[in-house]
Amino acid sequence: MNTATRGRYGLLSFLICCATALSPCFVVDGWRAAPLLGVWAGLAGLRWYHDDREVVTDCLVFGVLSALWNWGTLKKAVLQEWDAKLVWSWVGFALLLATVAHFLGHGRKDADLLLEGVSPWTLRYPKARIFPCTTKHARMFPKRHAFEYSYLQCGFPVVPAGVDADKKGVGSGSDSQLGSWWMCVKAEHYLNRGNGARGFYNKLKTFLREQRVDDGEWSYAYLVTAPRFLGYAFNPVSFWYIYDADHHLNKMILEVNNTFGERRMYLLDGSNVAPVLPQPTTTNASGPDLTVGAKSRFNDIWMKDFHVSPFNSRKGSYVLRAQDPFPHAMFDDPVIDNTITLISSKDHAKLVARLNSTGKALDPAKMGILDTIWFVLNWWWVGLVTFPRIVKEAGRLFFKRKLHVWFRPEVLHTGIGRQPTQAETELCKVFVDYLFVQVNRAQKPLSITLHTAIPDYPVRIIATTQVPGHTQAAKELVIRILSPAFYSRFVHYAFTSEAFDRECVFTDEKNRTLWISRPELLPLLLEKSISSKALPTTKRSYLDELRWAFLRKLRCAPAPPAYAISTPSKAEITTEDVRTLPFSPMDRYVRSVYLHALSGQYRRTVTKLFLAQRLTFGFVEIVGLLDLIARVLLCSICFFQLGVIRAQATKADIYGYTANTFKDRALGAYFKEGTEGHGEWWWLIGSALSVSACHMYGLLKGYN
């Protein structure tokens, strides 16, 4: 859907992939295979011109299969031509260039430079620490269950780069990544998704402002989380300690992630009185000295509204008892000791989870090379086994304890849905354009604030385009997409009103994939649906119309929600939708001249979703895997055909095209000799089709 791929760099990358794919065949067969490989390259170029992204994958598959198929001959030819010393010289030179480029790229950060009118931030704050910890879980009822594991946490200060004239903190974006290359955290993975270039401080400030926290109520934060160890991390919960200018812990943020990729940030201010609950013995009998007005522990209670475990419902409340790891800014012996208790809806302590330090916190700034190596050898595996440990304990609860399983409900508007797939990201762009058309077709002015659930463009304002001098007050409507799954479900509906009804208005709260602030405005938005005659359409070939007819034939209802609205009894009669489903209004909009550039990719994406729902229980990944297997098999046909040509050409003493063939303009003689040696002209055509079978398969899918 992005035509920019046909730019200079897109052409260069395609040519490199194409040359890499064809090189093994040319090394083995020489000019003998030139005619057929020329056809292969030409069809690949046609696919690239029409923005078929799969052509790069097919080139790579073709190149790998070609190298494996001719490995013996290829290895012999390469070893005969290459000088080993020259090869190692080039390898060493490439490594040297890569090293120099790495240091040049990291030698200076422009983000570290302060803006004009911003002075450096001079307030003292805690430094980064590494906390070896232990996590303990104890389930009280309905069945008792407990476990304890080692766990690694790291703490990073989130501070402003400077202060402005009003003494308010200003972020520069230089804190987009904290830590070192082997153990770090990235801003894009915390709080609201995406926008990593803004840095931790700016993202935190934005989040607190959205929660109506004034900038003067806090100064900086200290993040305690599981770091990305060698590029991988899984964080069930991260703790944000929010301090004011006097280093008083006045707020905390608990950033909770479940195994489904969803997220909920709980902002706590300690104002709610936590009930008295039995607590495990703390590590310190007497706390450190505190500054005036500070408190050693942070306590709060709040309602649960986020699905974490399949063995707990979304009802109940949480109680937090957390120790301030830094009683004062320069405290050199910080300790993590946080206990979270899950209270059931009947006010019983159901589950107690505790995270506490098991040793002295480490200062990464004081760790030498040997200390770092020893630390990595001892802790590298902990982050990798976090998710397997969760699965292991879940298996015990299900198979051994026989606990009831609660299906995953969709997140509420206070949470954040999972990461979108590529298909959902592309469908979101079409959905935004479609909403714009609907808004401007409405009888009265509308202004929609759309929260897309897409990290790259989280919010879109869609308003009626008004003529100057004839402006009217627009009715405001907020639409919040709760889960990116809304986009892949929306295309299943042939009627937009039905989609909004089933995904939001007339469904259980646990099934909602979007939230609408004023549902009464939906008739105003949808009163004039896009018809086939309302928009000018573009001419399509007969084959392209067949593809669209195939999409229309495949259209079906989306997967049923996890929580049924009603369960029919045996006496009730079940109904089935037997309507002949037309093109949806969004289909008709995409088929118009306005979105002609996106129509091909949209059709292929939607067709893939429909095939997945009908054939593979909704798993698009299985359809993609089957498609990849088909393309690999079609690429394999090429090598069988080239093998036949090689054997027959060698037997008949035919060497195919050579440089002299072009110089002497003896192409006709070559084709005459080829047809006499191998059969009729249809044999050459069949060979060309066999060699380029993967491209013919791609062309059959259609383009923009």
C-alpha positions in Angstrom: 0.0 0.0 0.0 3.0 2.2 0.1 4.0 3.3 -3.4 7.1 4.9 -2.0 8.8 1.6 -2.3 9.4 2.3 -6.0 11.8 5.0 -5.2 15.6 5.0 -5.8 16.4 2.9 -2.7 13.5 0.6 -3.3 14.8 -0.1 -6.8 18.3 -0.6 -5.5 17.2 -3.1 -2.8 15.1 -5.0 -5.4 18.0 -5.2 -7.9 20.3 -6.5 -5.1 17.8 -9.2 -4.1 17.2 -10.2 -7.7 20.9 -10.4 -8.6 21.5 -12.4 -5.4 18.7 -14.8 -6.4 20.0 -15.3 -9.9 23.7 -15.5 -9.2 23.9 -19.2 -8.2 22.1 -20.2 -11.5 24.5 -18.1 -13.6 27.5 -19.5 -11.8 26.4 -23.1 -12.5 24.7 -22.8 -15.9 26.4 -19.8 -17.4 24.6 -18.3 -20.4 22.7 -21.5 -21.0 19.9 -20.4 -18.5 19.9 -16.8 -19.6 16.6 -16.9 -21.7 14.5 -18.5 -18.9 16.1 -16.5 -16.1 15.5 -13.4 -18.1 11.8 -14.2 -18.1 12.0 -14.8 -14.4 13.7 -11.4 -13.8 11.2 -9.6 -16.0 8.1 -11.0 -14.2 9.8 -10.2 -10.8 10.3 -6.6 -12.0 6.6 -6.4 -13.0 5.6 -7.5 -9.5 7.9 -5.0 -7.9 6.5 -2.2 -10.1 3.1 -3.0 -8.8 4.2 -2.9 -5.2 4.0 -6.7 -4.5 5.9 -6.9 -1.3 6.1 -10.7 -1.5 8.5 -10.5 -4.5 11.4 -9.8 -2.2 10.7 -12.9 -0.2 10.3 -15.0 -3.4 13.7 -13.7 -4.6 15.3 -14.7 -1.3 13.6 -18.1 -1.4 14.7 -18.6 -5.0 18.3 -17.7 -4.2 18.5 -19.9 -1.1 17.0 -22.9 -2.9 19.2 -22.3 -5.9 22.3 -22.3 -3.7 21.2 -25.5 -1.9 20.2 -27.2 -5.1 23.6 -26.6 -6.8 25.7 -26.5 -3.7 28.4 -29.0 -4.9 28.9 -27.4 -8.3 28.6 -23.9 -6.8 31.2 -24.6 -4.1 33.6 -26.1 -6.7 33.2 -23.1 -9.1 33.7 -20.5 -6.3 36.8 -22.2 -4.8 38.4 -22.3 -8.3 37.9 -18.6 -8.9 38.4 -17.0 -5.5 41.7 -16.3 -3.8 41.4 -17.2 -0.1 43.7 -14.3 1.0 41.7 -11.9 -1.1 38.5 -13.1 0.5 39.8 -12.7 4.0 41.1 -9.3 3.2 37.7 -8.1 2.0 36.1 -9.6 5.2 38.5 -7.8 7.4 38.0 -4.5 5.5 34.2 -4.9 5.9 34.5 -5.5 9.6 36.7 -2.5 10.0 34.2 -0.3 8.1 31.3 -1.6 10.3 33.3 -0.8 13.5 34.1 2.7 12.3 30.5 3.3 11.3 29.2 2.0 14.7 31.4 4.4 16.7 30.7 7.3 14.3 27.0 6.7 14.7 27.2 6.7 18.5 29.9 9.3 18.9 27.5 12.2 19.3 23.9 12.5 20.1 22.2 15.7 18.9 19.4 15.1 21.4 21.8 15.8 24.2 22.1 19.4 23.2 19.8 21.7 25.2 17.4 24.0 23.5 17.7 27.7 23.7 16.3 29.1 26.9 16.7 25.8 28.7 19.1 25.5 31.6 20.6 22.2 32.9 18.7 20.3 35.6 20.8 20.3 38.8 18.5 18.4 41.2 20.1 15.4 42.8 18.5 12.0 42.0 19.2 8.3 42.5 21.4 6.5 40.0 20.8 3.3 38.0 20.9 0.1 40.0 20.6 -3.7 39.4 18.4 -5.5 41.9 18.7 -9.3 42.3 15.2 -10.3 43.5 12.8 -13.1 44.3 9.2 -13.2 43.3 6.7 -15.2 45.4 3.1 -16.0 44.7 0.7 -17.6 47.1 -2.9 -18.4 46.2 -5.3 -18.7 49.1 -8.5 -20.0 47.5 -10.3 -21.8 45.9 -7.3 -24.0 45.9 -4.0 -23.3 47.7 -0.9 -23.0 45.4 2.4 -21.3 45.8 5.7 -20.9 44.0 8.9 -18.9 44.3 11.5 -17.9 41.6 14.5 -15.8 41.2 13.9 -12.6 39.3 16.0 -9.7 38.0 15.0 -6.1 38.2 16.8 -2.9 37.2 16.2 0.7 38.2 16.7 3.7 36.0 16.1 7.4 36.9 13.8 9.2 34.5 14.8 12.8 34.8 14.4 15.9 32.6 17.3 17.1 30.4 16.8 20.7 31.7 14.4 23.3 33.0 12.8 26.2 31.3 12.3 29.7 32.5 9.4 28.6 34.7 11.6 26.0 36.4 9.6 23.2 34.7 11.3 20.1 33.5 12.0 19.7 29.7 12.8 16.5 28.0 15.2 16.2 25.0 14.4 12.7 23.8 18.0 11.6 24.6 16.6 9.1 27.1 14.8 7.0 24.5 17.1 4.1 25.6 18.5 3.6 29.1 21.2 1.3 30.1 23.9 -0.4 28.0 23.8 -2.5 24.9 23.6 -5.8 26.7 21.0 -4.8 29.2 18.7 -1.8 28.5 15.1 -0.5 28.4 13.5 1.4 25.5 10.9 4.1 25.8 8.8 2.7 23.0 8.0 -0.4 25.1 6.6 1.6 28.1 3.4 3.6 28.9 1.5 4.3 25.7 2.8 2.3 22.8 5.2 3.8 20.3 6.7 7.3 20.2 10.1 6.0 21.5 11.9 8.9 20.0 10.2 11.2 22.5 12.1 9.5 25.4 11.0 8.3 28.8 10.6 11.7 30.4 8.4 13.2 27.7 6.2 10.1 27.5 5.8 10.1 31.3 4.9 13.8 31.3 2.3 13.2 28.6 0.7 10.3 30.5 0.5 12.2 33.8 -1.1 15.2 32.0 -3.7 12.8 30.5 -4.4 11.7 34.1 -4.8 15.4 35.1 -1.6 15.5 37.1 -0.1 19.0 37.1 3.6 19.3 36.2 4.3 21.0 39.5 3.2 17.9 41.5 6.2 15.9 40.5 9.8 16.3 39.5 11.2 13.0 38.3 10.6 9.3 38.4 12.5 6.1 39.1 11.6 3.1 36.9 12.0 -0.5 38.3 11.5 -3.1 35.6 12.8 -6.2 34.0 15.4 -5.1 31.5 15.8 -6.2 27.9 18.5 -8.8 28.2 20.3 -9.3 24.9 17.2 -7.9 23.1 14.5 -9.9 25.0 12.2 -9.0 27.9 8.9 -9.9 29.4 7.5 -7.6 32.0 4.4 -8.7 34.0 4.6 -5.5 36.1 6.9 -2.4 36.1 7.0 0.0 39.0 7.2 3.8 38.5 8.2 5.7 41.7 7.2 9.4 41.2 9.1 11.9 43.4 8.6 15.6 43.9 11.3 18.2 44.1 11.9 17.4 47.8 12.3 13.7 47.0 9.0 12.7 48.5 7.4 9.6 47.0 3.9 10.9 46.4 2.7 8.7 43.5 3.3 5.4 41.9 2.5 3.9 38.5 2.0 0.1 38.2 2.4 -0.8 34.5 0.8 -4.3 34.2 1.2 -6.5 31.1 -0.6 -9.8 30.5 0.5 -12.7 28.3 -1.9 -11.5 25.5 0.2 -8.4 24.9 -2.4 -6.0 26.6 -1.5 -3.3 29.1 -3.0 -1.3 31.9 -1.3 1.6 33.8 -2.6 2.2 37.3 -1.8 5.6 38.7 -1.8 5.6 42.5 -1.5 8.5 44.9 -1.7 6.7 48.2 -4.9 8.5 49.2 -7.0 5.3 49.7 -6.5 3.5 53.0 -5.5 -0.1 52.5 -7.1 -2.7 54.8 -4.9 -4.4 57.4 -3.7 -7.7 55.9 -1.1 -10.2 57.2 2.2 -9.3 55.7 5.4 -11.4 55.4 8.4 -10.5 57.4 10.3 -7.6 55.7 14.0 -7.7 55.0 14.8 -4.7 57.2 13.8 -4.6 60.8 14.4 -0.9 61.0 14.2 1.5 58.1 16.8 4.1 57.1 16.6 7.7 58.1 14.0 9.7 56.2 13.8 13.3 55.0 11.3 15.6 56.6 7.8 14.8 55.3 8.8 11.5 53.7 7.3 8.1 54.4 9.1 4.8 54.2 6.1 2.8 52.7 3.6 3.6 50.0 0.1 2.0 50.5 -3.0 2.1 48.3 -6.0 0.1 47.2 -7.9 0.3 43.9 -10.4 -1.6 41.8 -9.3 -4.2 39.3 -10.4 -3.7 35.7 -7.8 -5.6 33.7 -7.6 -9.3 32.9 -4.2 -10.7 33.9 -4.7 -14.4 34.8 -7.2 -16.9 33.2 -7.8 -18.2 36.7 -9.1 -14.9 38.0 -12.1 -12.8 36.9 -11.9 -9.1 36.2 -13.7 -8.3 39.4 -12.1 -7.5 42.8 -9.5 -5.0 43.9 -5.8 -4.8 44.5 -3.8 -3.7 47.6 -0.3 -2.4 47.2 2.3 -2.1 50.0 5.6 -0.9 48.6 8.8 0.3 50.3 10.4 3.4 49.1 13.7 2.2 47.6 15.4 5.6 48.0 14.4 7.3 51.3 16.7 10.1 50.1 18.2 10.9 46.7 21.7 9.7 47.4 20.8 6.6 49.4 23.4 3.9 48.6 21.6 0.7 49.8 18.2 0.7 48.0 15.9 -2.3 48.6 12.9 -3.4 46.5 10.0 -4.8 48.7 6.6 -4.7 47.0 3.6 -6.8 48.0 0.4 -6.9 45.9 -2.7 -8.6 47.3 -5.7 -9.5 45.1 -9.0 -9.1 47.0 -12.0 -11.0 45.7 -15.3 -9.3 45.1 -16.4 -10.8 48.4 -13.5 -9.1 50.3 -11.3 -12.1 50.8 -7.6 -12.1 50.2 -7.3 -14.4 47.1 -3.7 -14.0 45.9 -0.6 -12.5 47.4 2.4 -11.6 45.2 5.6 -10.3 46.5 8.8 -8.9 44.9 11.7 -8.3 47.2 15.5 -7.9 46.9 17.7 -10.8 47.9 21.0 -9.0 48.0 22.8 -5.7 47.8 21.9 -3.6 44.7 24.6 -3.5 42.1 25.9 -0.3 40.6 26.4 -0.9 36.8 28.7 2.2 36.6 31.2 0.5 38.9 31.1 -2.9 37.2 34.3 -3.8 35.2 34.5 -6.1 32.3 35.0 -9.2 34.4 32.2 -8.2 36.7 29.9 -7.7 33.7 30.8 -11.1 32.2 30.2 -12.8 35.5 26.9 -11.1 35.9 25.7 -12.0 32.4 26.7 -15.6 32.9 24.7 -15.8 36.1 21.6 -13.9 35.0 21.2 -14.1 31.2 18.6 -16.9 31.4 16.2 -15.4 34.0 14.4 -13.1 31.5 14.1 -15.9 29.0 12.3 -18.3 31.4 9.8 -15.8 32.8 7.1 -16.7 30.2 7.8 -20.5 30.3 7.5 -20.3 34.1 4.1 -18.6 33.8 2.9 -21.3 31.4 4.3 -24.0 33.8 2.4 -22.7 36.8 -0.8 -22.2 34.7 -0.6 -25.8 33.7 -0.4 -26.9 37.3 -3.4 -24.8 38.2 -5.4 -26.2 35.3 -4.5 -29.9 35.3 -3.7 -30.4 39.0 -5.8 -27.9 40.9 -8.7 -28.0 38.4 -9.3 -24.3 38.6 -12.0 -22.6 36.6 -10.8 -20.8 33.5 -12.0 -17.3 32.6 -11.9 -16.4 28.9 -10.0 -13.3 28.0 -12.4 -10.3 27.8 -11.6 -7.3 25.6 -9.8 -4.5 27.4 -11.8 -1.6 28.8 -11.3 2.0 27.5 -8.9 2.4 30.5 -6.5 -0.2 29.1 -4.3 -0.6 26.0 -4.9 -3.4 23.5 -2.4 -5.7 22.0 0.1 -4.8 19.3 -1.6 -4.5 15.9 -0.7 -6.9 13.1 0.4 -5.5 9.7 -3.0 -6.2 8.2 -4.7 -4.3 11.0 -2.4 -1.4 10.5 -3.2 -1.2 6.8 -6.9 -1.6 7.4 -6.8 1.2 9.9 -5.6 3.6 7.2 -8.5 2.7 5.0 -11.0 2.9 7.9 -9.8 6.5 8.7 -10.4 7.6 5.1 -13.8 5.9 5.0 -14.8 7.7 8.2 -13.7 11.0 6.7 -16.1 10.4 3.7 -18.9 9.4 6.1 -18.4 12.5 8.2 -18.5 14.8 5.2 -21.7 13.1 3.9 -23.5 13.7 7.2 -26.3 16.2 7.2 -24.9 18.1 10.2 -21.2 18.9 11.0 -19.4 16.3 13.0 -16.0 16.2 14.8 -14.7 12.7 15.6 -11.7 12.1 17.8 -10.6 8.6 16.8 -8.2 6.7 19.1 -6.8 4.2 16.6 -4.9 1.7 18.9 -2.1 2.0 16.3 1.2 3.1 17.9 2.4 5.0 14.8 -0.6 7.4 14.7 -2.6 6.9 18.0 -5.1 9.8 17.5 -6.8 11.1 14.4 -9.2 14.1 14.3 -11.8 13.7 11.6 -14.1 16.7 11.1 -16.5 18.1 8.6 -14.9 20.3 6.0 -16.9 23.6 6.3 -17.1 26.5 3.9 -15.7 29.8 5.4 -18.5 32.1 6.5 -21.0 29.2 6.9 -19.6 27.4 9.9 -21.8 25.6 12.3 -21.1 24.1 15.7 -20.0 20.5 15.2 -21.3 17.7 17.3 -18.3 16.0 19.0 -17.9 12.2 19.1 -15.1 10.2 20.6 -14.4 6.7 19.2 -11.8 4.7 21.0 -10.6 1.4 19.4 -10.1 -0.9 22.4 -8.4 -3.7 20.4 -6.8 -3.7 16.9 -8.9 -6.8 16.3 -11.7 -4.3 15.6 -10.3 -3.6 12.1 -10.0 -7.3 11.1 -13.6 -7.9 12.5 -15.1 -4.8 10.9 -14.4 -5.9 7.3 -16.5 -9.1 7.9 -19.7 -7.0 8.2 -21.5 -6.0 5.0 -23.2 -3.1 6.8 -21.4 -0.5 8.9 -24.3 0.0 11.3 -24.3 -3.7 12.1 -20.6 -3.6 12.8 -20.9 -0.8 15.3 -23.9 -2.5 16.9 -22.3 -5.9 17.3 -18.8 -4.6 18.3 -20.0 -2.0 20.8 -23.6 -1.0 21.3 -25.5 -4.3 21.6 -22.9 -6.6 23.0 -21.5 -7.6 26.4 -18.9 -5.2 27.8 -16.4 -8.0 27.8 -16.8 -8.4 24.0 -16.4 -4.7 23.0 -13.6 -3.9 20.6 -14.4 -0.2 20.5 -16.0 2.4 22.8 -18.2 5.3 21.6 -18.8 8.3 23.8 -22.2 9.2 22.3 -23.8 6.3 20.5 -26.9 8.4 19.8 -24.9 10.2 17.2 -24.2 7.1 15.1 -27.4 7.5 13.0 -26.2 10.9 12.0 -22.9 9.5 11.0 -24.3 6.5 9.1 -27.6 7.8 7.7 -26.2 8.1 4.2 -24.3 4.9 3.4 -22.0 4.8 0.4 -23.8 3.1 -2.5 -22.2 1.7 -5.7 -23.6 4.7 -7.7 -22.5 7.4 -5.2 -18.8 7.3 -6.0 -17.2 7.2 -9.4 -15.5 3.8 -10.0 -12.5 2.9 -12.0 -12.4 0.4 -14.9 -11.2 -3.1 -14.0 -10.2 -6.1 -16.0 -12.4 -9.2 -16.1 -9.8 -11.0 -14.0 -9.8 -8.3 -11.4 -13.6 -8.3 -11.2 -13.4 -12.1 -10.6 -11.1 -11.4 -7.7 -13.5 -9.0 -6.1 -16.4 -11.4 -6.7 -14.3 -14.1 -4.9 -13.9 -11.7 -1.9 -17.6 -11.1 -1.9 -18.4 -14.8 -2.0 -16.0 -15.5 0.9 -17.4 -12.8 3.2 -18.6 -14.4 6.4 -19.3 -13.4 10.0 -16.3 -12.8 12.3 -15.3 -15.2 15.0 -17.9 -15.5 17.8 -17.1 -13.4 20.9 -15.7 -15.1 24.0 -18.7 -14.2 26.1 -22.0 -15.1 24.4 -24.9 -12.6 25.0 -27.3 -15.5 25.6 -27.0 -19.3 25.6 -30.0 -20.9 23.8 -31.6 -23.9 25.4 -32.4 -27.1 23.5 -35.9 -26.0 23.0 -34.9 -22.8 21.3 -34.4 -22.6 17.5 -31.0 -21.5 16.3 -30.9 -19.1 13.4 -28.5 -18.7 10.5 -27.8 -15.7 8.4 -28.8 -16.7 4.8 -28.5 -13.2 3.3 -26.6 -12.7 0.1 -24.0 -10.3 1.4 -23.2 -7.4 -0.9 -20.0 -5.3 -1.0 -19.7 -3.4 2.2 -19.7 0.5 2.1 -16.0 0.4 2.8 -15.5 -2.0 -0.1 -17.4 0.3 -2.4 -15.3 3.2 -1.3 -12.1 1.3 -1.9 -13.3 0.3 -5.3 -13.8 3.9 -6.2 -11.3 6.1 -8.0 -10.4 7.8 -4.6 -8.6 4.7 -3.2 -7.6 3.0 -6.4 -3.9 2.9 -5.3 -4.9 1.0 -2.1 -7.5 -1.3 -3.6 -5.3 -4.2 -4.6 -3.6 -4.5 -1.2 -6.9 -4.0 0.6 -8.6 -6.8 -1.4 -5.7 -9.2 -0.8 -5.7 -8.5 2.9 -9.4 -8.9 3.3 -9.5 -12.0 1.2 -6.8 -13.5 3.4 -8.8 -12.7 6.6 -11.9 -14.4 5.1 -10.0 -17.5 4.0 -8.5 -17.7 7.6 -12.0 -17.5 9.1 -13.4 -20.1 6.8 -10.5 -22.6 6.6 -8.1 -22.2 9.5 -10.3 -21.2 12.5 -9.4 -17.5 12.1 -5.6 -18.1 12.3 -4.2 -15.8 9.5 -0.7 -17.1 10.3 -1.7 -20.6 9.0 -2.9 -19.1 5.8 0.3 -17.2 5.5 2.3 -20.4 6.1 0.4 -22.3 3.5 0.9 -19.5 1.1 4.7 -19.5 1.8 4.8 -23.3 1.3 3.0 -23.0 -2.0 5.5 -20.3 -3.2 8.5 -22.5 -2.1 7.1 -25.4 -4.0 6.6 -23.2 -7.1 10.1 -22.0 -6.8 11.3 -25.6 -6.7 9.7 -26.3 -10.0 12.2 -23.9 -11.6 15.2 -26.0 -10.5 13.6 -29.2 -11.9 13.1 -27.5 -15.2 16.7 -26.0 -15.3 18.0 -29.5 -14.4 16.2 -30.9 -17.4 17.5 -28.2 -19.7 21.0 -28.7 -18.4 20.9 -32.5 -19.0 19.4 -32.2 -22.5 21.7 -29.3 -23.5 24.8 -31.2 -22.4 23.6 -34.3 -24.2 22.9 -32.4 -27.4 26.1 -30.3 -27.1 24.0 -27.1 -26.8 25.5 -24.5 -24.5 22.8 -21.9 -24.8 23.5 -18.2 -25.1 27.1 -16.9 -25.1 28.6 -13.6 -25.5 29.2 -14.4 -29.2 25.5 -15.1 -29.6 24.7 -11.5 -28.9 27.7 -10.2 -30.9 26.9 -12.2 -34.0 23.1 -11.6 -33.7 22.6 -15.4 -33.9 19.5 -15.5 -31.7 17.4 -17.1 -34.4 19.9 -19.9 -34.9 19.9 -20.6 -31.2 16.2 -20.9 -31.0 16.1 -23.1 -34.1 18.7 -25.3 -32.6 16.9 -25.4 -29.3 13.6 -26.3 -30.8 15.1 -29.0 -32.9 16.9 -30.5 -29.9 14.1 -30.3 -27.4 10.8 -30.3 -29.2 8.3 -27.7 -30.4 8.0 -24.1 -29.5 5.4 -25.0 -26.9 8.2 -26.7 -25.0 10.1 -23.4 -24.7 6.9 -21.6 -23.6 6.2 -24.3 -21.0 9.7 -24.1 -19.7 9.4 -20.3 -19.3 6.1 -20.8 -17.4 7.6 -23.5 -15.2 10.6 -21.4 -14.3 8.5 -18.4 -13.4 5.7 -20.3 -11.7 6.1 -18.4 -8.4 5.6 -15.1 -10.3 2.6 -16.4 -12.1 1.1 -17.3 -8.8 1.8 -13.8 -7.5 0.3 -12.2 -10.6 -2.9 -14.3 -10.1 -3.5 -12.6 -6.8 -3.6 -9.2 -8.5 -2.1 -5.8 -7.7 -3.2 -2.2 -7.1 
